[in-house]
Amino acid sequence: MSLYDKLVHNKPFFLIAGPCVVESYDLVMQVAERLTELTSREGLLFIFKSSYLKANRTSETSYSGPGQEEGLKILEQVKREFKIPILTDIHEACEAEAAAEVADILQIPAFLCRQTFLLKAAARTGRIVNIKKGQFLAPGDMKAVSEKVMTENNTQILLTERGTFFGYRNLIVDFRSFPIMKQIGFPVVFDMTHSLQMPSISTVSGGTPEFAPMMAKAALATGMVNGLFMETHPEPSEALSDAMSMIKLDLVPQILNELLHVTNHKT
């Protein structure tokens, strides 16, 4: 069974998780090891996520990652060491082929979800394409977005909800988006941390990650969500990217336990 087939049919949910950006070899390996251990113990399908480059940063001085060559080298070591699938972002069409040599899933960032050439380049690699719904789009708009990937004979698509702009510097999650995107015909993922971001507060983005477990439990309770996306870090306050919205790694075991109770996969 292919990875995509596993994502489609997996129960109770699959987990995409990791630090926002590749900060160092040691940190990435630490987080990957802990998450692999936790998800293996709970019987969850796990995909490790981290970005080798963050092109969309609030400030020009914000850390954006080690770059494609070094970042992919570290992610390849994670994949080899823990034998787990890898997800990473791409921001330009020219990145797709190199990223696909390591990553099992290429992620299209929310702000770039309508970029036709980027979507098509990702699709042509034959990898799974995870498309984050733009904060400015209605959920039904993701049908036209996904069709751009399908024109390249790639139907391995994930659609991720990560909130919708609600005035300035705030996001809300419209839970109607889950069944609407589900009707498009692809697995739906809920991004439980980015949906609680508060974009562009001063020179960084804020966030309220304390609400992430509640939101994830509610999303799973709809019965329309196949997977969860979570960014986590050993010490979020010290993280070089998304410090205000990531979940502390030590809290993940309890959060997974709560989520499994919601899905009746924990007694």
C-alpha positions as CSV (number, residue, x, y, z in Angstrom):
1,M,0.0,0.0,0.0
2,S,1.4,3.4,-0.9
3,L,1.8,6.2,1.6
4,Y,-1.1,8.1,0.1
5,D,-3.4,5.1,0.4
6,K,-2.4,4.8,4.0
7,L,-3.3,8.4,4.5
8,V,-6.6,8.0,2.9
9,H,-7.6,4.9,4.9
10,N,-5.7,5.5,8.1
11,K,-7.7,5.5,11.4
12,P,-8.1,7.3,13.8
13,F,-6.0,10.0,12.3
14,F,-2.5,10.6,10.9
15,L,-0.1,13.2,12.5
16,I,2.1,15.6,10.6
17,A,4.4,17.2,13.2
18,G,7.8,18.8,13.8
19,P,9.5,22.1,14.4
20,C,8.5,25.0,12.1
21,V,12.0,25.2,10.6
22,V,15.2,23.3,10.5
23,E,17.2,25.1,13.2
24,S,20.0,22.5,13.7
25,Y,20.7,18.8,13.2
26,D,20.6,18.1,16.9
27,L,17.2,19.8,17.5
28,V,15.6,18.2,14.5
29,M,16.8,14.7,15.5
30,Q,15.7,15.3,19.1
31,V,12.1,16.2,18.0
32,A,11.9,13.5,15.4
33,E,13.1,10.8,17.8
34,R,10.5,11.8,20.5
35,L,7.6,12.1,18.0
36,T,8.5,8.8,16.4
37,E,8.5,7.1,19.8
38,L,5.2,8.7,20.9
39,T,3.3,7.9,17.6
40,S,4.7,4.4,17.4
41,R,3.4,3.7,21.0
42,E,0.0,5.0,20.1
43,G,-0.2,3.3,16.7
44,L,-0.4,6.6,14.8
45,L,0.8,7.1,11.2
46,F,3.4,9.9,11.6
47,I,4.9,12.2,9.0
48,F,7.8,14.4,10.2
49,K,7.5,18.1,9.1
50,S,10.1,20.8,9.1
51,S,11.0,23.5,6.6
52,Y,14.4,24.0,5.1
53,L,13.5,27.5,4.1
54,K,10.7,29.9,5.2
55,A,10.2,32.4,2.5
56,N,7.2,34.1,4.2
57,R,8.6,35.8,7.3
58,T,7.1,38.9,9.0
59,S,10.5,40.7,9.1
60,E,13.5,40.6,6.7
61,T,15.7,39.9,9.8
62,S,13.7,36.8,10.9
63,Y,15.4,33.5,10.7
64,S,14.4,31.7,7.5
65,G,16.3,28.4,7.8
66,P,19.5,26.8,6.6
67,G,18.6,26.8,3.0
68,Q,17.7,24.0,0.6
69,E,20.9,22.1,0.3
70,E,21.8,21.9,4.0
71,G,18.1,21.6,5.2
72,L,17.3,18.7,2.9
73,K,20.5,17.0,3.9
74,I,19.3,17.1,7.6
75,L,15.8,15.9,6.6
76,E,17.3,13.1,4.6
77,Q,19.1,11.9,7.8
78,V,15.9,12.0,9.7
79,K,14.2,9.9,7.1
80,R,17.0,7.4,7.1
81,E,17.5,7.2,10.8
82,F,13.8,6.9,11.9
83,K,12.4,5.4,8.7
84,I,9.5,7.9,8.6
85,P,8.0,10.0,5.8
86,I,9.0,13.6,5.4
87,L,7.0,16.7,4.6
88,T,8.6,20.1,3.7
89,D,7.5,23.3,2.1
90,I,8.4,24.6,-1.3
91,H,8.0,28.2,-2.3
92,E,9.1,28.3,-6.0
93,A,8.7,25.9,-8.9
94,C,12.4,25.5,-9.2
95,E,12.6,23.9,-5.7
96,A,10.2,21.0,-6.5
97,E,12.6,18.4,-8.0
98,A,15.3,18.7,-5.4
99,A,12.8,18.7,-2.5
100,A,11.1,15.6,-3.9
101,E,14.3,13.7,-3.8
102,V,14.0,13.7,0.0
103,A,10.4,14.6,0.9
104,D,7.5,12.2,0.5
105,I,5.0,15.1,0.7
106,L,5.6,18.6,-0.8
107,Q,3.6,21.3,1.0
108,I,2.3,24.4,-0.7
109,P,2.1,27.3,1.8
110,A,-1.2,29.0,2.3
111,F,-0.2,32.3,0.8
112,L,1.0,30.5,-2.3
113,C,-1.9,28.1,-2.8
114,R,-3.1,29.6,-6.0
115,Q,0.3,29.8,-7.7
116,T,-0.4,27.7,-10.7
117,F,3.2,27.0,-11.8
118,L,4.2,26.1,-8.2
119,L,1.3,23.6,-7.9
120,K,2.1,22.1,-11.3
121,A,5.8,21.7,-10.5
122,A,5.0,19.9,-7.3
123,A,2.5,17.7,-9.0
124,R,5.0,16.7,-11.7
125,T,7.3,15.2,-9.1
126,G,4.8,12.4,-8.4
127,R,5.0,13.2,-4.7
128,I,1.9,13.8,-2.5
129,V,1.0,17.5,-2.5
130,N,-0.4,19.0,0.6
131,I,-2.1,22.3,-0.1
132,K,-2.8,24.7,2.7
133,K,-6.0,26.6,2.2
134,G,-5.2,30.3,1.9
135,Q,-6.4,32.5,4.7
136,F,-8.2,34.5,2.0
137,L,-10.1,31.6,0.4
138,A,-13.4,30.0,0.9
139,P,-13.1,26.2,1.4
140,G,-15.0,25.5,-1.9
141,D,-12.3,27.5,-3.7
142,M,-9.9,24.6,-3.0
143,K,-11.6,22.6,-5.8
144,A,-10.1,24.8,-8.5
145,V,-6.7,24.7,-6.7
146,S,-6.6,20.9,-6.5
147,E,-7.6,20.7,-10.2
148,K,-4.3,22.5,-11.1
149,V,-2.5,19.5,-9.5
150,M,-4.7,17.0,-11.3
151,T,-3.9,18.5,-14.7
152,E,-0.4,16.9,-14.2
153,N,-2.0,13.5,-13.7
154,N,-1.4,13.6,-9.9
155,T,-4.3,12.9,-7.7
156,Q,-2.3,12.4,-4.5
157,I,-3.6,15.5,-2.8
158,L,-4.2,16.6,0.8
159,L,-6.2,19.7,1.7
160,T,-5.3,21.6,4.9
161,E,-7.4,24.0,6.9
162,R,-5.4,26.6,8.7
163,G,-7.9,29.3,9.5
164,T,-9.4,32.3,7.7
165,F,-8.6,36.0,8.2
166,F,-11.0,37.6,10.7
167,G,-10.2,41.3,10.5
168,Y,-6.6,42.2,11.2
169,R,-4.1,39.9,13.0
170,N,-6.6,37.2,13.8
171,L,-7.8,33.9,12.4
172,I,-10.9,31.8,12.9
173,V,-11.7,28.2,11.8
174,D,-15.1,27.7,10.1
175,F,-15.8,24.1,10.8
176,R,-18.0,23.9,7.8
177,S,-14.8,23.9,5.8
178,F,-14.1,20.3,6.7
179,P,-17.1,18.7,5.0
180,I,-16.9,21.2,2.1
181,M,-13.3,20.3,1.4
182,K,-14.0,16.6,2.0
183,Q,-16.6,16.7,-0.8
184,I,-13.8,17.8,-3.2
185,G,-12.6,14.2,-2.8
186,F,-9.3,14.3,-0.9
187,P,-8.2,13.8,2.7
188,V,-8.6,16.8,4.9
189,V,-6.0,17.9,7.5
190,F,-6.5,20.4,10.3
191,D,-3.5,22.6,11.2
192,M,-4.0,23.0,14.9
193,T,-1.2,25.4,15.5
194,H,-1.1,27.8,12.5
195,S,-4.9,28.2,12.7
196,L,-4.2,29.9,16.1
197,Q,-1.5,32.3,14.8
198,M,-1.9,36.0,15.2
199,P,-0.1,37.2,12.0
200,S,2.3,40.1,12.0
201,I,2.3,41.3,15.5
202,S,5.1,43.9,15.4
203,T,8.0,42.1,13.7
204,V,6.8,38.5,14.6
205,S,3.7,36.5,14.5
206,G,1.8,35.8,17.8
207,G,-0.3,32.9,18.7
208,T,-2.5,31.2,21.2
209,P,-1.3,27.5,21.2
210,E,-3.0,26.8,24.5
211,F,-6.3,26.5,22.6
212,A,-4.8,23.9,20.1
213,P,-5.9,20.8,21.9
214,M,-9.5,22.0,22.2
215,M,-9.6,23.0,18.6
216,A,-8.1,19.6,17.5
217,K,-10.6,17.7,19.6
218,A,-13.5,19.6,18.1
219,A,-12.1,19.1,14.5
220,L,-11.8,15.3,15.0
221,A,-15.3,15.2,16.5
222,T,-16.7,16.3,13.1
223,G,-15.7,13.0,11.6
224,M,-14.4,14.9,8.5
225,V,-10.7,15.2,9.4
226,N,-8.2,12.6,8.3
227,G,-5.1,14.1,9.8
228,L,-3.7,16.7,12.2
229,F,-0.8,19.1,11.6
230,M,1.1,20.3,14.7
231,E,4.3,22.3,15.0
232,T,6.2,21.5,18.2
233,H,9.5,22.4,19.8
234,P,11.3,21.5,23.0
235,E,11.3,25.2,24.1
236,P,8.9,27.2,21.9
237,S,10.0,30.5,23.5
238,E,13.5,29.9,22.2
239,A,12.4,28.8,18.7
240,L,13.8,30.7,15.7
241,S,10.4,30.7,13.9
242,D,6.8,30.6,15.1
243,A,7.9,30.8,18.7
244,M,4.5,32.1,19.8
245,S,2.4,29.3,18.2
246,M,4.3,26.1,18.6
247,I,3.4,23.5,21.2
248,K,6.0,22.5,23.8
249,L,7.2,19.0,23.0
250,D,6.7,17.8,26.6
251,L,3.0,18.5,26.2
252,V,2.5,16.3,23.1
253,P,2.0,12.9,25.0
254,Q,-1.0,14.3,27.0
255,I,-2.4,16.0,23.9
256,L,-2.3,12.8,21.9
257,N,-3.9,11.0,24.7
258,E,-6.8,13.5,24.8
259,L,-7.2,13.3,21.0
260,L,-7.4,9.5,21.0
261,H,-10.1,9.6,23.7
262,V,-12.2,11.8,21.4
263,T,-11.8,9.2,18.6
264,N,-12.6,6.3,20.9
265,H,-9.2,4.8,20.3
266,K,-8.2,5.2,23.9
267,T,-9.8,3.5,26.9
